[in-house]
């Protein structure tokens, strides 16, 4: 009779919950689960393994995979050392509010079962303390029944709003034990996430009354695009109300080509806003301050009402201050975003309701025209700036971003990563970000090393559907996790990596220039220990060494589009990754 082990049940759990891929760098502390994943008898249920060369990459791969598909990829990390390596990527996912299912090996906690030396240094009491302040829930269960319960609780909690990573430690010895009598899985539905209700009752009446009375209401969005279905709903709501829309851009929340989208614009129009509806906005002070003058307390100086809607206040770390500055708001509502927008639309689009009255419709049309003029003028100005930048001797980021889009505009593309705030800003000004899910946002926590791994995960999610996945990859971020190229090549991930190489840690250089200028010192020394000028990296040769197809480095702006087109053609023909390096100012 074939013996079943507890690790086999873990694999069965992953299959039951729809996890079709797991990422890890191999480690002995989860060797029991590893054996069950590759065991021939489990072949029909075992998730596919995506091997990486570093735990930070493994977590980033799962991070990008979920953002691109809404599906979960399991992550295994090796004991305390693997969890420490993974911790930065877990923090990125925490700040990005992405639910990751992270399982770690540990132990054996029973000291009598430890091998000399290695089991002692790789066993930790309260191993979850490494990440406990930036995961939603964590546990170190001992015993088979307790571990089964922890797996179900973790999976349920990570998917319940507000979503975030979870961590469960799997004891080394428990994994390798024969399955005990009576230990079995719970029903699959046991992990079904709890739901928040829609905006209703007094909260709905209050908000609709404010929207009806407002002269210039502004809709601020940030994370609502995690559910791609909200995009069309928000467009319809904005059209019905004539809302000014400011997209903070942690996801594609609202088409940037829509004439009510006035994100990144300048001028005084929005300074007269008298109502702000903030949907799933993480940095409320930053959002408000982009168009309103604020008091020291972060409130609008003009007395504008602020209504917040979403999940943010349901998840707060006692260690990480990613909750941002406290803002005294008019009304804060915890409710399901998509259902709440639907409830608002029902009221607003009622042909017999107050929003159909001529007094309101006339006001709506007047402000919609003013917003459209602001939108059109801003986008035309950004296009002119990019075109003018193409005359520079060295390639400017705006010119590169514009030329890359010119090369791929006829493809069904997804931006898996935009590398840095500078690149990201120009993408939002120049690219038509319209299709839900076509822009996946930045890393969440500001931690370098995210881009390549997350882009691999996103491209794996689209590996079989012909979508062109593009990683606009900052060079500094790349150098944190270059071994992700091994995974990229080993699994033939059809990803276009475009390294935007300015040979700088640009943000650090800018800070060095700023402090030198403030102190009346030589700003020409700001590149010291912030640049790669003296020892430049050859990304083309680096990628080739891992077996990734490359093209000659681009050093002229007129070569950007032709090179990118050639790279796209190679991906479409061979289904394999390509790296393009652009040398920039």
KOLNU-393715 format. One record per residue (C-alpha): residue in one letter; x, y, z. Coordinates in steps of 0.05 Angstrom, whole numbers, padded with zeros to 5 digits, always signed. Each point is the difference from the previous one (the first is absolute). Example, Ala and Ser with C-alpha at 12.3 -4.5 7.8 and 13.67 -1.06 7.14 Angstrom:
// KOLNU-393715
A+00246-00090+00156 S+00027+00069-00013 
//
This chain:
// KOLNU-393715
X+00000+00000+00000 X+00027+00069-00019 X+00014+00044+00060 X-00028+00071-00001 X+00037+00055+00036 X-00025+00065+00029 X+00038+00038-00055 X-00043-00037-00051 X-00061+00031+00034 X+00032+00069-00006 X+00005-00011-00075 X-00072-00024-00002 X-00020+00064+00036 X+00035+00044-00052 X-00036-00038-00056 X-00067+00006+00036 X+00009+00076+00005 X+00016+00008-00074 X+00074+00015+00007 X+00031-00024-00065 X+00071+00027+00011 X+00048+00006+00058 X+00064+00040+00000 X+00061-00013+00044 X+00074-00004+00007 X+00011-00072+00026 X+00015-00010+00073 X+00004-00060+00046 X-00050+00027+00051 X-00057-00014-00048 X+00031-00062-00032 X-00062-00041+00020 X-00046+00045-00040 X+00051+00003-00057 X+00001-00076-00004 X-00077-00001-00002 X+00000+00052-00056 X+00044-00042-00044 X-00027-00069+00021 X-00026-00037-00061 X-00065-00021+00035 X-00017+00074+00012 X+00014+00020-00072 X-00074+00013-00016 X-00011+00047+00058 X+00068+00031+00015 X+00009+00073-00020 X+00054+00016-00051 X+00066+00021+00033 X+00032+00066-00020 X+00071-00003+00026 X+00035+00065+00017 X+00070+00017+00023 X-00021+00043+00059 X-00060+00003+00046 X-00010+00074-00014 X-00010-00019-00073 X-00048-00057+00018 X-00045+00048+00039 X+00003+00052-00055 X-00020-00052-00052 X-00062-00018+00040 X-00013+00075+00011 X-00001+00014-00075 X-00038-00063-00016 X-00058+00020+00045 X-00002+00072-00025 X-00004-00025-00072 X-00051-00056+00010 X-00034+00005+00068 X+00024-00072+00012 X+00045-00024+00055 X+00069-00028-00007 X+00027-00034+00063 X+00068+00020+00027 X+00046-00043+00042 X+00058+00030+00038 X+00056-00038+00035 X+00001+00006+00075 X+00022+00065+00033 X+00053+00015-00053 X-00049-00005-00057 X-00052+00041+00036 X+00052+00054+00013 X+00017+00001-00074 X-00074+00004-00018 X-00018+00053+00051 X+00010+00061-00045 X-00044-00029-00054 X-00053-00018+00052 X+00002+00073+00022 X-00010+00023-00071 X-00062-00044-00006 X-00026+00025+00067 X+00004+00072-00022 X-00029-00019-00068 X-00058-00036+00035 X+00012-00065-00039 X-00022-00065+00033 X+00059-00049-00001 X-00001-00070+00028 X+00070-00008+00030 X+00019-00066+00033 X+00066-00010+00035 X+00038-00060+00025 X+00023+00000+00073 X+00028-00045+00052 X-00008-00052+00022 X-00024+00040+00060 X+00008-00063+00042 X+00074+00008+00017 X+00009-00074+00010 X-00012-00011-00075 X+00051+00050-00026 X+00062-00019-00038 X+00065+00031+00027 X+00016+00071-00020 X-00044+00013-00061 X-00068-00015+00031 X+00018+00042+00060 X+00019+00063-00038 X-00059-00008-00048 X-00052-00009+00055 X-00034+00061+00031 X-00048+00009+00056 X-00056+00045-00026 X+00031-00001-00069 X-00058+00042-00025 X+00027+00059+00040 X+00044+00016-00060 X-00061+00023-00039 X-00057+00004+00051 X-00005+00076-00004 X-00013+00001-00075 X-00042-00062-00013 X-00074-00003+00014 X+00005-00064+00041 X+00055-00050+00017 X+00007-00065+00039 X+00049-00053+00022 X-00044-00061+00010 X+00027-00064+00030 X-00036-00064-00019 X-00039-00023-00059 X-00070+00021+00020 X+00023+00069+00022 X+00037+00010-00066 X-00061-00018-00041 X-00040+00051+00038 X+00054+00053-00009 X+00002-00010-00075 X-00074+00011-00007 X-00001+00060+00047 X+00058+00032-00037 X-00031-00009-00068 X-00067+00028+00022 X+00030+00060+00035 X+00047+00021-00056 X-00059+00005-00048 X-00046+00036+00048 X+00003+00076-00008 X+00048+00032+00010 X+00041-00051-00037 X+00073-00011+00019 X+00054-00054+00006 X-00003-00056+00053 X+00054-00046+00026 X-00005-00070+00029 X+00062-00039+00024 X-00001-00075-00015 X+00038-00039+00052 X+00056-00042-00032 X-00019-00063+00040 X-00075+00007-00010 X+00008+00004-00076 X+00036-00067-00001 X-00046-00037+00047 X-00047-00054-00029 X-00070+00028-00005 X-00037-00012+00065 X-00067-00035+00001 X-00057+00049-00004 X+00042+00058-00026 X-00033+00025-00064 X-00016+00063-00038 X-00060+00044+00015 X-00050+00017-00055 X+00030+00046-00053 X-00052+00054+00016 X+00028+00007+00070 X+00049+00052-00026 X-00054+00043-00032 X+00016+00072+00018 X-00046+00041+00044 X-00033+00058-00038 X-00016+00071+00017 X-00069+00027-00017 X-00012+00054-00051 X-00010+00073+00017 X-00072+00004+00025 X-00049+00034+00046 X+00022+00065+00032 X+00070-00003-00030 X-00029-00006-00071 X-00050+00056+00013 X+00054+00045+00028 X+00048-00009-00058 X-00053+00008-00054 X-00024+00064+00034 X+00071+00028+00000 X+00011-00019-00073 X-00064+00033-00019 X+00018+00065+00035 X+00075+00004-00018 X+00023+00052-00050 X+00065-00036-00016 X+00003-00072+00026 X+00065-00038-00010 X+00006-00076-00002 X+00069-00025+00024 X+00017-00072-00015 X+00062-00041+00019 X-00010-00075+00008 X-00071-00012-00025 X+00028-00028-00066 X+00022-00063+00037 X-00069-00023-00022 X+00001+00015-00075 X-00075-00001-00001 X-00003+00066+00038 X+00031+00040-00057 X-00061+00002-00045 X-00045+00012+00060 X+00042+00060+00021 X+00000+00029-00070 X-00076-00005-00002 X-00006+00033+00069 X+00048+00056-00019 X-00037+00014-00065 X-00067+00001+00036 X+00024+00049+00052 X+00052+00040-00039 X+00053-00017+00051 X+00072+00023-00005 X+00043-00062+00007 X+00068-00003+00032 X+00032-00069-00007 X+00057-00011+00049 X+00019-00059-00043 X+00017-00060+00044 X-00041-00038-00051 X-00036+00018-00064 X-00061+00028+00033 X-00027+00047-00053 X+00019+00010-00074 X+00052+00056-00004 X-00027+00020-00068 X-00070+00014+00026 X-00014+00075-00001 X-00021+00002+00073 X+00068-00028+00021 X+00040+00060+00022 X+00056-00037+00036 X+00069+00033-00001 X-00029+00065-00029 X+00018+00068+00027 X-00041+00063+00009 X-00051+00026+00049 X-00064-00034-00024 X+00000-00055+00052 X+00020+00047+00056 X-00074+00018+00004 X-00021-00072+00014 X-00052-00001+00055 X-00009-00076+00005 X+00050-00056-00006 X-00021-00073-00004 X+00062-00043+00012 X-00006-00073-00020 X+00053-00046+00029 X+00050+00056+00005 X+00062-00018+00041 X+00036+00068+00005 X-00059+00047+00010 X+00043+00061+00018 X+00042-00010-00063 X-00063-00007-00042 X-00034+00061+00029 X+00063+00041-00002 X+00008-00011-00074 X-00057+00048-00014 X-00022+00033+00066 X+00035+00044+00050 X+00001-00037+00066 X+00004+00021+00073 X+00053-00027+00047 X-00050-00055+00019 X-00005-00023-00072 X-00071+00027-00010 X-00019+00043-00060 X+00010+00074+00016 X-00062+00017-00040 X-00044-00044+00043 X-00015-00052-00053 X-00036-00062+00026 X+00039-00066-00004 X-00036-00067-00004 X+00043-00063+00001 X-00026-00067-00025 X+00036-00067+00000 X+00041-00047+00043 X+00062+00039+00021 X-00018+00009+00073 X-00011-00075+00008 X+00075-00015-00004 X+00051+00040+00039 X+00070-00021+00022 X+00026+00021+00068 X+00071-00001-00030 X-00006+00026-00071 X-00026+00071-00010 X-00028-00014-00069 X-00067+00022+00026 X+00025+00072-00014 X-00019+00065+00036 X-00065+00001+00038 X-00053+00043-00034 X-00063+00026+00034 X-00053-00019-00051 X-00073+00017-00005 X-00023-00072-00004 X+00037-00066-00004 X-00037-00061-00026 X+00026-00072-00002 X-00038-00033-00056 X+00011-00042-00062 X+00024+00046-00055 X-00030-00033-00061 X-00068-00011+00032 X+00000+00071+00028 X+00014+00030-00068 X-00058-00041-00027 X-00045+00025+00055 X+00019+00072-00015 X-00013-00010-00074 X-00070-00026+00015 X-00017+00066+00035 X+00038+00046-00047 X-00027-00031-00065 X-00073-00002+00023 X-00037+00038-00056 X-00051+00024+00050 X+00051+00017+00054 X+00031+00067+00021 X+00062-00009-00043 X-00045+00003-00062 X-00024+00070+00018 X+00020+00056-00049 X+00035+00040+00055 X+00048-00058+00013 X+00010-00021-00073 X+00018+00071-00021 X+00051+00005+00056 X+00028-00068-00018 X+00009+00018-00074 X+00035+00066+00017 X+00052-00032+00045 X+00009-00059-00047 X+00019+00048-00055 X+00050+00037+00044 X+00031-00066+00021 X+00004-00024-00072 X+00037+00064-00020 X+00050-00009+00057 X+00010-00073-00019 X+00011+00014-00074 X+00048+00057+00012 X+00042-00041+00049 X+00007-00061-00045 X+00018+00043-00060 X+00053+00034+00042 X+00030-00065+00023 X+00003-00026-00071 X+00036+00064-00022 X+00051-00008+00056 X+00015-00072-00021 X+00007+00020-00073 X+00047+00058+00018 X+00042-00048+00043 X+00013-00043-00062 X+00048+00055-00024 X+00048-00009+00059 X+00068-00031-00010 X-00015-00055+00051 X-00065-00037+00007 X-00047+00032+00050 X-00049-00044+00038 X-00061+00034-00030 X+00026-00011-00071 X+00016-00073+00015 X-00069-00013+00031 X-00034+00032-00060 X+00040-00039-00051 X-00011-00066+00036 X-00074+00011-00004 X+00004+00018-00073 X+00032-00069-00011 X-00052-00040+00039 X-00064+00040-00008 X-00032-00050-00047 X+00013-00059+00047 X-00043-00024+00058 X+00050+00021+00053 X+00005+00000+00076 X+00049+00044+00038 X+00023-00048+00054 X+00046+00051+00033 X+00020+00072-00013 X+00064+00000+00039 X+00003+00067+00035 X-00042+00060+00017 X+00033+00038-00058 X-00015-00053-00052 X-00069-00013+00030 X-00018+00074-00003 X+00015+00005-00074 X-00037-00064-00015 X-00062+00028+00032 X+00007+00064-00040 X+00015-00030-00068 X-00028-00071-00005 X-00075-00013-00007 X-00014-00039+00063 X-00071-00022-00015 X-00009-00075+00005 X-00013-00027+00070 X+00061-00039+00023 X+00047+00028-00053 X+00040+00038+00051 X+00021-00035+00065 X+00031+00056+00040 X+00065+00006+00038 X+00029-00041+00057 X-00041+00026+00059 X+00055+00005+00052 X+00054+00037-00038 X+00046-00060+00006 X+00048-00011-00057 X+00004-00070-00030 X-00074-00005-00017 X-00004+00014-00074 X+00029-00060-00036 X-00029-00052+00047 X-00070+00031-00001 X+00002+00007-00075 X+00019-00074-00007 X-00060-00017+00043 X-00047+00044-00041 X+00027-00029-00065 X-00010-00071+00026 X-00072+00018+00013 X-00007+00019-00074 X+00048-00052-00028 X-00052-00035-00043 X-00045+00057-00023 X+00045+00039-00047 X+00000+00064+00041 X+00064+00041-00007 X+00028+00011+00070 X+00048+00058+00007 X+00046+00015+00059 X+00026+00072-00003 X+00058-00019+00046 X+00041+00051+00039 X+00074-00019+00001 X+00009+00009+00075 X-00059-00044+00017 X+00026-00053-00050 X+00067-00005+00036 X-00033-00022+00065 X-00026-00065-00030 X+00036-00014-00066 X-00003-00075+00011 X-00074+00005-00017 X+00026-00005-00071 X+00011-00074+00014 X-00074-00012+00014 X-00018+00044-00059 X+00041-00043-00048 X-00012-00068+00034 X-00075+00004-00008 X-00001+00035-00068 X-00041+00057+00029 X-00023+00044-00059 X+00019+00067+00032 X+00030+00061-00033 X+00049+00031+00050 X+00020+00071-00020 X+00056+00024+00046 X-00004+00075+00007 X+00073+00010+00017 X+00021+00069+00024 X+00059-00031+00039 X-00027+00034+00063 X-00038-00011+00063 X-00037+00062-00024 X-00041+00013+00062 X+00062-00003+00044 X+00038+00045-00049 X-00056+00051+00003 X+00000-00001+00076 X+00076+00009-00001 X-00007+00060-00047 X-00055+00030+00043 X+00039-00005+00065 X+00064+00026-00032 X-00039+00059-00029 X-00033+00015+00067 X+00070+00002+00032 X+00031+00040-00057 X+00047-00057-00018 X+00023-00030-00066 X-00060-00037-00031 X+00046-00030-00053 X+00022-00049+00053 X-00070-00027+00010 X+00014-00059-00046 X+00052-00029+00048 X-00027-00066+00028 X-00066+00011-00036 X+00022-00017-00071 X+00031-00054-00043 X+00038+00048-00045 X+00069-00029+00018 X-00022-00073-00003 X-00059-00003-00047 X-00040-00065-00004 X-00009-00034-00067 X-00071-00026+00006 X+00001-00030-00070 X+00059-00045+00017 X-00029-00016+00068 X-00066-00023-00030 X+00035-00041-00053 X+00039-00037+00054 X-00066-00025+00027 X-00025-00021-00068 X-00048+00058-00012 X-00003+00026-00072 X+00025+00072-00006 X+00007+00054-00053 X+00057+00051-00006 X-00004+00056+00052 X-00040+00061-00023 X+00037+00066+00005 X-00041+00044-00049 X-00073+00019+00007 X-00015-00018-00072 X+00022-00071+00014 X-00048-00011+00058 X-00063-00018-00039 X+00034-00044-00053 X+00037-00039+00053 X-00063-00010+00042 X-00038-00023-00062 X+00054-00051-00014 X-00003-00025+00071 X-00076-00007-00003 X+00005-00039-00065 X+00050-00049+00033 X-00047-00011+00060 X-00059-00012-00046 X+00038-00049-00043 X+00037-00039+00054 X-00040+00011+00064 X+00063+00016+00039 X+00026+00061+00037 X+00040+00057-00030 X+00040+00055+00035 X+00012+00069-00030 X+00046+00050+00033 X-00010+00074-00012 X+00057+00047+00022 X-00033+00063+00027 X+00018+00067+00030 
//
